[in-house]
Amino acid sequence: MSKKDSIKENIGTLRAFAILFLTSIFGVLGYAVANFESLDFFKMFAGIIILIFFSFYICFYY
């Protein structure tokens, strides 16, 4: 595969990860807004930590 094709493939993969990340952020925020009364600190903290972990994983290990 040529260098141009590999760069295009990397851009496509990173675009897919960006869409996945944005969708997960909106999902977590939507859940938090819809279930604000039943949401405790542990669930909110766990959701934020998981999102941060996945974003660092995608940014630094890909």
mmCIF file as Biopython writes it, N, C-alpha, C and O atoms, coordinates in Angstrom:
data_model
#
loop_
_atom_site.group_PDB
_atom_site.id
_atom_site.type_symbol
_atom_site.label_atom_id
_atom_site.label_alt_id
_atom_site.label_comp_id
_atom_site.label_asym_id
_atom_site.label_entity_id
_atom_site.label_seq_id
_atom_site.pdbx_PDB_ins_code
_atom_site.Cartn_x
_atom_site.Cartn_y
_atom_site.Cartn_z
_atom_site.occupancy
_atom_site.B_iso_or_equiv
_atom_site.auth_seq_id
_atom_site.auth_asym_id
_atom_site.pdbx_PDB_model_num
ATOM 1   N N  . MET A ? 1  ? 0.846   -1.162 0.000  1.0 0.0 1  A 1 
ATOM 2   C CA . MET A ? 1  ? 0.000   0.000  0.000  1.0 0.0 1  A 1 
ATOM 3   C C  . MET A ? 1  ? 0.902   1.239  0.000  1.0 0.0 1  A 1 
ATOM 4   O O  . MET A ? 1  ? 1.911   1.284  0.704  1.0 0.0 1  A 1 
ATOM 5   N N  . SER A ? 2  ? 0.531   2.219  -0.782 1.0 0.0 2  A 1 
ATOM 6   C CA . SER A ? 2  ? 1.354   3.424  -0.850 1.0 0.0 2  A 1 
ATOM 7   C C  . SER A ? 2  ? 1.165   4.291  0.394  1.0 0.0 2  A 1 
ATOM 8   O O  . SER A ? 2  ? 0.245   4.077  1.184  1.0 0.0 2  A 1 
ATOM 9   N N  . LYS A ? 3  ? 2.029   5.246  0.545  1.0 0.0 3  A 1 
ATOM 10  C CA . LYS A ? 3  ? 1.980   6.124  1.713  1.0 0.0 3  A 1 
ATOM 11  C C  . LYS A ? 3  ? 0.687   6.944  1.718  1.0 0.0 3  A 1 
ATOM 12  O O  . LYS A ? 3  ? 0.099   7.178  2.774  1.0 0.0 3  A 1 
ATOM 13  N N  . LYS A ? 4  ? 0.256   7.371  0.550  1.0 0.0 4  A 1 
ATOM 14  C CA . LYS A ? 4  ? -0.978  8.153  0.442  1.0 0.0 4  A 1 
ATOM 15  C C  . LYS A ? 4  ? -2.186  7.322  0.885  1.0 0.0 4  A 1 
ATOM 16  O O  . LYS A ? 4  ? -3.058  7.826  1.594  1.0 0.0 4  A 1 
ATOM 17  N N  . ASP A ? 5  ? -2.237  6.080  0.480  1.0 0.0 5  A 1 
ATOM 18  C CA . ASP A ? 5  ? -3.349  5.212  0.875  1.0 0.0 5  A 1 
ATOM 19  C C  . ASP A ? 5  ? -3.339  4.925  2.374  1.0 0.0 5  A 1 
ATOM 20  O O  . ASP A ? 5  ? -4.398  4.873  3.000  1.0 0.0 5  A 1 
ATOM 21  N N  . SER A ? 6  ? -2.162  4.741  2.951  1.0 0.0 6  A 1 
ATOM 22  C CA . SER A ? 6  ? -2.100  4.475  4.388  1.0 0.0 6  A 1 
ATOM 23  C C  . SER A ? 6  ? -2.522  5.705  5.194  1.0 0.0 6  A 1 
ATOM 24  O O  . SER A ? 6  ? -3.148  5.572  6.246  1.0 0.0 6  A 1 
ATOM 25  N N  . ILE A ? 7  ? -2.181  6.898  4.707  1.0 0.0 7  A 1 
ATOM 26  C CA . ILE A ? 7  ? -2.618  8.121  5.391  1.0 0.0 7  A 1 
ATOM 27  C C  . ILE A ? 7  ? -4.135  8.263  5.302  1.0 0.0 7  A 1 
ATOM 28  O O  . ILE A ? 7  ? -4.782  8.637  6.280  1.0 0.0 7  A 1 
ATOM 29  N N  . LYS A ? 8  ? -4.699  7.968  4.138  1.0 0.0 8  A 1 
ATOM 30  C CA . LYS A ? 8  ? -6.155  8.012  3.990  1.0 0.0 8  A 1 
ATOM 31  C C  . LYS A ? 8  ? -6.832  7.009  4.929  1.0 0.0 8  A 1 
ATOM 32  O O  . LYS A ? 8  ? -7.864  7.311  5.528  1.0 0.0 8  A 1 
ATOM 33  N N  . GLU A ? 9  ? -6.256  5.840  5.050  1.0 0.0 9  A 1 
ATOM 34  C CA . GLU A ? 9  ? -6.814  4.817  5.943  1.0 0.0 9  A 1 
ATOM 35  C C  . GLU A ? 9  ? -6.751  5.278  7.397  1.0 0.0 9  A 1 
ATOM 36  O O  . GLU A ? 9  ? -7.705  5.078  8.148  1.0 0.0 9  A 1 
ATOM 37  N N  . ASN A ? 10 ? -5.645  5.889  7.799  1.0 0.0 10 A 1 
ATOM 38  C CA . ASN A ? 10 ? -5.531  6.409  9.170  1.0 0.0 10 A 1 
ATOM 39  C C  . ASN A ? 10 ? -6.543  7.513  9.437  1.0 0.0 10 A 1 
ATOM 40  O O  . ASN A ? 10 ? -7.137  7.563  10.513 1.0 0.0 10 A 1 
ATOM 41  N N  . ILE A ? 11 ? -6.742  8.392  8.470  1.0 0.0 11 A 1 
ATOM 42  C CA . ILE A ? 11 ? -7.721  9.462  8.639  1.0 0.0 11 A 1 
ATOM 43  C C  . ILE A ? 11 ? -9.123  8.882  8.777  1.0 0.0 11 A 1 
ATOM 44  O O  . ILE A ? 11 ? -9.902  9.346  9.609  1.0 0.0 11 A 1 
ATOM 45  N N  . GLY A ? 12 ? -9.449  7.890  7.988  1.0 0.0 12 A 1 
ATOM 46  C CA . GLY A ? 12 ? -10.761 7.257  8.076  1.0 0.0 12 A 1 
ATOM 47  C C  . GLY A ? 12 ? -10.982 6.570  9.419  1.0 0.0 12 A 1 
ATOM 48  O O  . GLY A ? 12 ? -12.072 6.636  9.987  1.0 0.0 12 A 1 
ATOM 49  N N  . THR A ? 13 ? -9.948  5.914  9.915  1.0 0.0 13 A 1 
ATOM 50  C CA . THR A ? 13 ? -10.056 5.242  11.208 1.0 0.0 13 A 1 
ATOM 51  C C  . THR A ? 13 ? -10.203 6.245  12.339 1.0 0.0 13 A 1 
ATOM 52  O O  . THR A ? 13 ? -11.021 6.051  13.238 1.0 0.0 13 A 1 
ATOM 53  N N  . LEU A ? 14 ? -9.423  7.311  12.305 1.0 0.0 14 A 1 
ATOM 54  C CA . LEU A ? 14 ? -9.529  8.341  13.334 1.0 0.0 14 A 1 
ATOM 55  C C  . LEU A ? 14 ? -10.874 9.053  13.279 1.0 0.0 14 A 1 
ATOM 56  O O  . LEU A ? 14 ? -11.407 9.445  14.316 1.0 0.0 14 A 1 
ATOM 57  N N  . ARG A ? 15 ? -11.421 9.222  12.099 1.0 0.0 15 A 1 
ATOM 58  C CA . ARG A ? 15 ? -12.753 9.815  11.967 1.0 0.0 15 A 1 
ATOM 59  C C  . ARG A ? 15 ? -13.806 8.909  12.616 1.0 0.0 15 A 1 
ATOM 60  O O  . ARG A ? 15 ? -14.717 9.393  13.286 1.0 0.0 15 A 1 
ATOM 61  N N  . ALA A ? 16 ? -13.677 7.608  12.415 1.0 0.0 16 A 1 
ATOM 62  C CA . ALA A ? 16 ? -14.612 6.679  13.036 1.0 0.0 16 A 1 
ATOM 63  C C  . ALA A ? 16 ? -14.495 6.716  14.562 1.0 0.0 16 A 1 
ATOM 64  O O  . ALA A ? 16 ? -15.508 6.676  15.260 1.0 0.0 16 A 1 
ATOM 65  N N  . PHE A ? 17 ? -13.274 6.791  15.081 1.0 0.0 17 A 1 
ATOM 66  C CA . PHE A ? 17 ? -13.088 6.889  16.528 1.0 0.0 17 A 1 
ATOM 67  C C  . PHE A ? 17 ? -13.650 8.196  17.077 1.0 0.0 17 A 1 
ATOM 68  O O  . PHE A ? 17 ? -14.207 8.215  18.175 1.0 0.0 17 A 1 
ATOM 69  N N  . ALA A ? 18 ? -13.510 9.288  16.326 1.0 0.0 18 A 1 
ATOM 70  C CA . ALA A ? 18 ? -14.045 10.576 16.780 1.0 0.0 18 A 1 
ATOM 71  C C  . ALA A ? 18 ? -15.565 10.522 16.849 1.0 0.0 18 A 1 
ATOM 72  O O  . ALA A ? 18 ? -16.158 11.034 17.799 1.0 0.0 18 A 1 
ATOM 73  N N  . ILE A ? 19 ? -16.196 9.915  15.866 1.0 0.0 19 A 1 
ATOM 74  C CA . ILE A ? 19 ? -17.652 9.784  15.887 1.0 0.0 19 A 1 
ATOM 75  C C  . ILE A ? 19 ? -18.091 8.892  17.037 1.0 0.0 19 A 1 
ATOM 76  O O  . ILE A ? 19 ? -19.087 9.181  17.701 1.0 0.0 19 A 1 
ATOM 77  N N  . LEU A ? 20 ? -17.363 7.818  17.278 1.0 0.0 20 A 1 
ATOM 78  C CA . LEU A ? 20 ? -17.673 6.933  18.396 1.0 0.0 20 A 1 
ATOM 79  C C  . LEU A ? 20 ? -17.544 7.652  19.729 1.0 0.0 20 A 1 
ATOM 80  O O  . LEU A ? 20 ? -18.384 7.473  20.610 1.0 0.0 20 A 1 
ATOM 81  N N  . PHE A ? 21 ? -16.511 8.458  19.888 1.0 0.0 21 A 1 
ATOM 82  C CA . PHE A ? 21 ? -16.286 9.196  21.122 1.0 0.0 21 A 1 
ATOM 83  C C  . PHE A ? 21 ? -17.381 10.229 21.350 1.0 0.0 21 A 1 
ATOM 84  O O  . PHE A ? 21 ? -17.905 10.342 22.459 1.0 0.0 21 A 1 
ATOM 85  N N  . LEU A ? 22 ? -17.731 10.981 20.316 1.0 0.0 22 A 1 
ATOM 86  C CA . LEU A ? 22 ? -18.787 11.983 20.459 1.0 0.0 22 A 1 
ATOM 87  C C  . LEU A ? 22 ? -20.136 11.341 20.764 1.0 0.0 22 A 1 
ATOM 88  O O  . LEU A ? 22 ? -20.907 11.871 21.563 1.0 0.0 22 A 1 
ATOM 89  N N  . THR A ? 23 ? -20.422 10.218 20.141 1.0 0.0 23 A 1 
ATOM 90  C CA . THR A ? 23 ? -21.671 9.512  20.416 1.0 0.0 23 A 1 
ATOM 91  C C  . THR A ? 23 ? -21.714 9.032  21.857 1.0 0.0 23 A 1 
ATOM 92  O O  . THR A ? 23 ? -22.757 9.114  22.506 1.0 0.0 23 A 1 
ATOM 93  N N  . SER A ? 24 ? -20.604 8.535  22.361 1.0 0.0 24 A 1 
ATOM 94  C CA . SER A ? 24 ? -20.591 8.061  23.751 1.0 0.0 24 A 1 
ATOM 95  C C  . SER A ? 24 ? -20.730 9.216  24.732 1.0 0.0 24 A 1 
ATOM 96  O O  . SER A ? 24 ? -21.375 9.064  25.770 1.0 0.0 24 A 1 
ATOM 97  N N  . ILE A ? 25 ? -20.139 10.368 24.425 1.0 0.0 25 A 1 
ATOM 98  C CA . ILE A ? 25 ? -20.297 11.534 25.301 1.0 0.0 25 A 1 
ATOM 99  C C  . ILE A ? 25 ? -21.766 11.961 25.349 1.0 0.0 25 A 1 
ATOM 100 O O  . ILE A ? 25 ? -22.312 12.208 26.424 1.0 0.0 25 A 1 
ATOM 101 N N  . PHE A ? 26 ? -22.398 12.047 24.178 1.0 0.0 26 A 1 
ATOM 102 C CA . PHE A ? 26 ? -23.808 12.434 24.163 1.0 0.0 26 A 1 
ATOM 103 C C  . PHE A ? 26 ? -24.678 11.398 24.858 1.0 0.0 26 A 1 
ATOM 104 O O  . PHE A ? 26 ? -25.670 11.759 25.492 1.0 0.0 26 A 1 
ATOM 105 N N  . GLY A ? 27 ? -24.337 10.139 24.756 1.0 0.0 27 A 1 
ATOM 106 C CA . GLY A ? 27 ? -25.091 9.096  25.448 1.0 0.0 27 A 1 
ATOM 107 C C  . GLY A ? 27 ? -24.996 9.212  26.956 1.0 0.0 27 A 1 
ATOM 108 O O  . GLY A ? 27 ? -26.001 9.098  27.658 1.0 0.0 27 A 1 
ATOM 109 N N  . VAL A ? 28 ? -23.792 9.438  27.454 1.0 0.0 28 A 1 
ATOM 110 C CA . VAL A ? 28 ? -23.600 9.581  28.900 1.0 0.0 28 A 1 
ATOM 111 C C  . VAL A ? 28 ? -24.293 10.836 29.417 1.0 0.0 28 A 1 
ATOM 112 O O  . VAL A ? 28 ? -24.940 10.806 30.464 1.0 0.0 28 A 1 
ATOM 113 N N  . LEU A ? 29 ? -24.159 11.937 28.682 1.0 0.0 29 A 1 
ATOM 114 C CA . LEU A ? 29 ? -24.831 13.172 29.108 1.0 0.0 29 A 1 
ATOM 115 C C  . LEU A ? 29 ? -26.351 13.039 29.036 1.0 0.0 29 A 1 
ATOM 116 O O  . LEU A ? 29 ? -27.056 13.546 29.909 1.0 0.0 29 A 1 
ATOM 117 N N  . GLY A ? 30 ? -26.854 12.373 28.020 1.0 0.0 30 A 1 
ATOM 118 C CA . GLY A ? 30 ? -28.296 12.142 27.915 1.0 0.0 30 A 1 
ATOM 119 C C  . GLY A ? 30 ? -28.811 11.281 29.054 1.0 0.0 30 A 1 
ATOM 120 O O  . GLY A ? 30 ? -29.869 11.563 29.617 1.0 0.0 30 A 1 
ATOM 121 N N  . TYR A ? 31 ? -28.083 10.251 29.392 1.0 0.0 31 A 1 
ATOM 122 C CA . TYR A ? 31 ? -28.463 9.414  30.528 1.0 0.0 31 A 1 
ATOM 123 C C  . TYR A ? 31 ? -28.435 10.212 31.826 1.0 0.0 31 A 1 
ATOM 124 O O  . TYR A ? 31 ? -29.325 10.064 32.664 1.0 0.0 31 A 1 
ATOM 125 N N  . ALA A ? 32 ? -27.432 11.046 31.994 1.0 0.0 32 A 1 
ATOM 126 C CA . ALA A ? 32 ? -27.313 11.843 33.214 1.0 0.0 32 A 1 
ATOM 127 C C  . ALA A ? 32 ? -28.465 12.830 33.341 1.0 0.0 32 A 1 
ATOM 128 O O  . ALA A ? 32 ? -28.982 13.038 34.439 1.0 0.0 32 A 1 
ATOM 129 N N  . VAL A ? 33 ? -28.868 13.432 32.244 1.0 0.0 33 A 1 
ATOM 130 C CA . VAL A ? 33 ? -29.977 14.393 32.291 1.0 0.0 33 A 1 
ATOM 131 C C  . VAL A ? 33 ? -31.300 13.678 32.533 1.0 0.0 33 A 1 
ATOM 132 O O  . VAL A ? 33 ? -32.121 14.145 33.321 1.0 0.0 33 A 1 
ATOM 133 N N  . ALA A ? 34 ? -31.514 12.550 31.864 1.0 0.0 34 A 1 
ATOM 134 C CA . ALA A ? 34 ? -32.787 11.837 31.998 1.0 0.0 34 A 1 
ATOM 135 C C  . ALA A ? 34 ? -32.946 11.198 33.369 1.0 0.0 34 A 1 
ATOM 136 O O  . ALA A ? 34 ? -34.065 11.111 33.874 1.0 0.0 34 A 1 
ATOM 137 N N  . ASN A ? 35 ? -31.872 10.754 33.975 1.0 0.0 35 A 1 
ATOM 138 C CA . ASN A ? 35 ? -31.938 10.045 35.256 1.0 0.0 35 A 1 
ATOM 139 C C  . ASN A ? 35 ? -31.174 10.792 36.342 1.0 0.0 35 A 1 
ATOM 140 O O  . ASN A ? 35 ? -30.442 10.183 37.122 1.0 0.0 35 A 1 
ATOM 141 N N  . PHE A ? 36 ? -31.341 12.093 36.393 1.0 0.0 36 A 1 
ATOM 142 C CA . PHE A ? 36 ? -30.561 12.901 37.324 1.0 0.0 36 A 1 
ATOM 143 C C  . PHE A ? 36 ? -30.873 12.561 38.783 1.0 0.0 36 A 1 
ATOM 144 O O  . PHE A ? 36 ? -29.971 12.574 39.620 1.0 0.0 36 A 1 
ATOM 145 N N  . GLU A ? 37 ? -32.119 12.260 39.096 1.0 0.0 37 A 1 
ATOM 146 C CA . GLU A ? 37 ? -32.488 11.975 40.484 1.0 0.0 37 A 1 
ATOM 147 C C  . GLU A ? 37 ? -31.885 10.663 40.986 1.0 0.0 37 A 1 
ATOM 148 O O  . GLU A ? 37 ? -31.491 10.560 42.147 1.0 0.0 37 A 1 
ATOM 149 N N  . SER A ? 38 ? -31.815 9.663  40.108 1.0 0.0 38 A 1 
ATOM 150 C CA . SER A ? 38 ? -31.298 8.357  40.532 1.0 0.0 38 A 1 
ATOM 151 C C  . SER A ? 38 ? -29.795 8.210  40.311 1.0 0.0 38 A 1 
ATOM 152 O O  . SER A ? 38 ? -29.224 7.163  40.616 1.0 0.0 38 A 1 
ATOM 153 N N  . LEU A ? 39 ? -29.157 9.239  39.791 1.0 0.0 39 A 1 
ATOM 154 C CA . LEU A ? 39 ? -27.728 9.177  39.503 1.0 0.0 39 A 1 
ATOM 155 C C  . LEU A ? 39 ? -26.939 9.565  40.747 1.0 0.0 39 A 1 
ATOM 156 O O  . LEU A ? 39 ? -27.068 10.683 41.246 1.0 0.0 39 A 1 
ATOM 157 N N  . ASP A ? 40 ? -26.128 8.647  41.243 1.0 0.0 40 A 1 
ATOM 158 C CA . ASP A ? 40 ? -25.313 8.974  42.412 1.0 0.0 40 A 1 
ATOM 159 C C  . ASP A ? 40 ? -23.881 9.309  41.974 1.0 0.0 40 A 1 
ATOM 160 O O  . ASP A ? 40 ? -23.533 9.227  40.796 1.0 0.0 40 A 1 
ATOM 161 N N  . PHE A ? 41 ? -23.089 9.677  42.936 1.0 0.0 41 A 1 
ATOM 162 C CA . PHE A ? 41 ? -21.728 10.142 42.646 1.0 0.0 41 A 1 
ATOM 163 C C  . PHE A ? 41 ? -20.882 9.047  42.009 1.0 0.0 41 A 1 
ATOM 164 O O  . PHE A ? 41 ? -20.098 9.320  41.100 1.0 0.0 41 A 1 
ATOM 165 N N  . PHE A ? 42 ? -21.035 7.805  42.476 1.0 0.0 42 A 1 
ATOM 166 C CA . PHE A ? 42 ? -20.211 6.712  41.962 1.0 0.0 42 A 1 
ATOM 167 C C  . PHE A ? 42 ? -20.480 6.458  40.484 1.0 0.0 42 A 1 
ATOM 168 O O  . PHE A ? 42 ? -19.540 6.275  39.710 1.0 0.0 42 A 1 
ATOM 169 N N  . LYS A ? 43 ? -21.759 6.445  40.079 1.0 0.0 43 A 1 
ATOM 170 C CA . LYS A ? 43 ? -22.083 6.218  38.668 1.0 0.0 43 A 1 
ATOM 171 C C  . LYS A ? 43 ? -21.552 7.339  37.795 1.0 0.0 43 A 1 
ATOM 172 O O  . LYS A ? 43 ? -21.028 7.087  36.710 1.0 0.0 43 A 1 
ATOM 173 N N  . MET A ? 44 ? -21.682 8.574  38.256 1.0 0.0 44 A 1 
ATOM 174 C CA . MET A ? 44 ? -21.188 9.701  37.485 1.0 0.0 44 A 1 
ATOM 175 C C  . MET A ? 44 ? -19.661 9.659  37.378 1.0 0.0 44 A 1 
ATOM 176 O O  . MET A ? 44 ? -19.100 9.891  36.308 1.0 0.0 44 A 1 
ATOM 177 N N  . PHE A ? 45 ? -19.003 9.364  38.488 1.0 0.0 45 A 1 
ATOM 178 C CA . PHE A ? 45 ? -17.547 9.287  38.509 1.0 0.0 45 A 1 
ATOM 179 C C  . PHE A ? 45 ? -17.043 8.158  37.608 1.0 0.0 45 A 1 
ATOM 180 O O  . PHE A ? 45 ? -16.075 8.339  36.870 1.0 0.0 45 A 1 
ATOM 181 N N  . ALA A ? 46 ? -17.694 7.000  37.666 1.0 0.0 46 A 1 
ATOM 182 C CA . ALA A ? 46 ? -17.288 5.869  36.831 1.0 0.0 46 A 1 
ATOM 183 C C  . ALA A ? 46 ? -17.458 6.187  35.350 1.0 0.0 46 A 1 
ATOM 184 O O  . ALA A ? 46 ? -16.594 5.839  34.545 1.0 0.0 46 A 1 
ATOM 185 N N  . GLY A ? 47 ? -18.547 6.838  34.977 1.0 0.0 47 A 1 
ATOM 186 C CA . GLY A ? 47 ? -18.763 7.208  33.579 1.0 0.0 47 A 1 
ATOM 187 C C  . GLY A ? 47 ? -17.720 8.174  33.066 1.0 0.0 47 A 1 
ATOM 188 O O  . GLY A ? 47 ? -17.241 8.033  31.941 1.0 0.0 47 A 1 
ATOM 189 N N  . ILE A ? 48 ? -17.364 9.150  33.871 1.0 0.0 48 A 1 
ATOM 190 C CA . ILE A ? 48 ? -16.364 10.138 33.465 1.0 0.0 48 A 1 
ATOM 191 C C  . ILE A ? 48 ? -14.985 9.491  33.342 1.0 0.0 48 A 1 
ATOM 192 O O  . ILE A ? 48 ? -14.247 9.775  32.399 1.0 0.0 48 A 1 
ATOM 193 N N  . ILE A ? 49 ? -14.637 8.623  34.293 1.0 0.0 49 A 1 
ATOM 194 C CA . ILE A ? 49 ? -13.335 7.949  34.246 1.0 0.0 49 A 1 
ATOM 195 C C  . ILE A ? 49 ? -13.233 7.044  33.022 1.0 0.0 49 A 1 
ATOM 196 O O  . ILE A ? 49 ? -12.186 6.997  32.376 1.0 0.0 49 A 1 
ATOM 197 N N  . ILE A ? 50 ? -14.298 6.332  32.698 1.0 0.0 50 A 1 
ATOM 198 C CA . ILE A ? 50 ? -14.274 5.452  31.527 1.0 0.0 50 A 1 
ATOM 199 C C  . ILE A ? 50 ? -14.116 6.261  30.252 1.0 0.0 50 A 1 
ATOM 200 O O  . ILE A ? 50 ? -13.352 5.870  29.370 1.0 0.0 50 A 1 
ATOM 201 N N  . LEU A ? 51 ? -14.829 7.393  30.133 1.0 0.0 51 A 1 
ATOM 202 C CA . LEU A ? 51 ? -14.684 8.237  28.951 1.0 0.0 51 A 1 
ATOM 203 C C  . LEU A ? 51 ? -13.268 8.792  28.823 1.0 0.0 51 A 1 
ATOM 204 O O  . LEU A ? 51 ? -12.714 8.832  27.725 1.0 0.0 51 A 1 
ATOM 205 N N  . ILE A ? 52 ? -12.688 9.214  29.925 1.0 0.0 52 A 1 
ATOM 206 C CA . ILE A ? 52 ? -11.318 9.740  29.893 1.0 0.0 52 A 1 
ATOM 207 C C  . ILE A ? 52 ? -10.331 8.648  29.509 1.0 0.0 52 A 1 
ATOM 208 O O  . ILE A ? 52 ? -9.413  8.883  28.723 1.0 0.0 52 A 1 
ATOM 209 N N  . PHE A ? 53 ? -10.519 7.451  30.064 1.0 0.0 53 A 1 
ATOM 210 C CA . PHE A ? 53 ? -9.633  6.331  29.740 1.0 0.0 53 A 1 
ATOM 211 C C  . PHE A ? 53 ? -9.675  6.010  28.254 1.0 0.0 53 A 1 
ATOM 212 O O  . PHE A ? 53 ? -8.630  5.850  27.622 1.0 0.0 53 A 1 
ATOM 213 N N  . PHE A ? 54 ? -10.879 5.914  27.692 1.0 0.0 54 A 1 
ATOM 214 C CA . PHE A ? 54 ? -10.995 5.581  26.275 1.0 0.0 54 A 1 
ATOM 215 C C  . PHE A ? 54 ? -10.443 6.698  25.390 1.0 0.0 54 A 1 
ATOM 216 O O  . PHE A ? 54 ? -9.841  6.417  24.353 1.0 0.0 54 A 1 
ATOM 217 N N  . SER A ? 55 ? -10.635 7.946  25.778 1.0 0.0 55 A 1 
ATOM 218 C CA . SER A ? 55 ? -10.099 9.024  24.959 1.0 0.0 55 A 1 
ATOM 219 C C  . SER A ? 55 ? -8.572  9.025  24.983 1.0 0.0 55 A 1 
ATOM 220 O O  . SER A ? 55 ? -7.947  9.240  23.945 1.0 0.0 55 A 1 
ATOM 221 N N  . PHE A ? 56 ? -7.959  8.791  26.145 1.0 0.0 56 A 1 
ATOM 222 C CA . PHE A ? 56 ? -6.500  8.700  26.197 1.0 0.0 56 A 1 
ATOM 223 C C  . PHE A ? 56 ? -5.992  7.477  25.437 1.0 0.0 56 A 1 
ATOM 224 O O  . PHE A ? 56 ? -4.950  7.539  24.784 1.0 0.0 56 A 1 
ATOM 225 N N  . TYR A ? 57 ? -6.712  6.384  25.520 1.0 0.0 57 A 1 
ATOM 226 C CA . TYR A ? 57 ? -6.307  5.184  24.799 1.0 0.0 57 A 1 
ATOM 227 C C  . TYR A ? 57 ? -6.300  5.431  23.297 1.0 0.0 57 A 1 
ATOM 228 O O  . TYR A ? 57 ? -5.367  5.042  22.594 1.0 0.0 57 A 1 
ATOM 229 N N  . ILE A ? 58 ? -7.346  6.078  22.819 1.0 0.0 58 A 1 
ATOM 230 C CA . ILE A ? 58 ? -7.432  6.342  21.385 1.0 0.0 58 A 1 
ATOM 231 C C  . ILE A ? 58 ? -6.355  7.338  20.946 1.0 0.0 58 A 1 
ATOM 232 O O  . ILE A ? 58 ? -5.737  7.170  19.895 1.0 0.0 58 A 1 
ATOM 233 N N  . CYS A ? 59 ? -6.140  8.363  21.750 1.0 0.0 59 A 1 
ATOM 234 C CA . CYS A ? 59 ? -5.173  9.404  21.359 1.0 0.0 59 A 1 
ATOM 235 C C  . CYS A ? 59 ? -3.727  8.933  21.415 1.0 0.0 59 A 1 
ATOM 236 O O  . CYS A ? 59 ? -2.939  9.269  20.530 1.0 0.0 59 A 1 
ATOM 237 N N  . PHE A ? 60 ? -3.363  8.168  22.428 1.0 0.0 60 A 1 
ATOM 238 C CA . PHE A ? 60 ? -1.957  7.870  22.652 1.0 0.0 60 A 1 
ATOM 239 C C  . PHE A ? 60 ? -1.517  6.484  22.204 1.0 0.0 60 A 1 
ATOM 240 O O  . PHE A ? 60 ? -0.332  6.280  21.942 1.0 0.0 60 A 1 
ATOM 241 N N  . TYR A ? 61 ? -2.428  5.531  22.110 1.0 0.0 61 A 1 
ATOM 242 C CA . TYR A ? 61 ? -2.013  4.183  21.733 1.0 0.0 61 A 1 
ATOM 243 C C  . TYR A ? 61 ? -2.414  3.796  20.333 1.0 0.0 61 A 1 
ATOM 244 O O  . TYR A ? 61 ? -2.115  2.686  19.893 1.0 0.0 61 A 1 
ATOM 245 N N  . TYR A ? 62 ? -3.080  4.677  19.623 1.0 0.0 62 A 1 
ATOM 246 C CA . TYR A ? 62 ? -3.420  4.373  18.244 1.0 0.0 62 A 1 
ATOM 247 C C  . TYR A ? 62 ? -2.432  4.995  17.370 1.0 0.0 62 A 1 
ATOM 248 O O  . TYR A ? 62 ? -2.521  4.869  16.149 1.0 0.0 62 A 1 
#
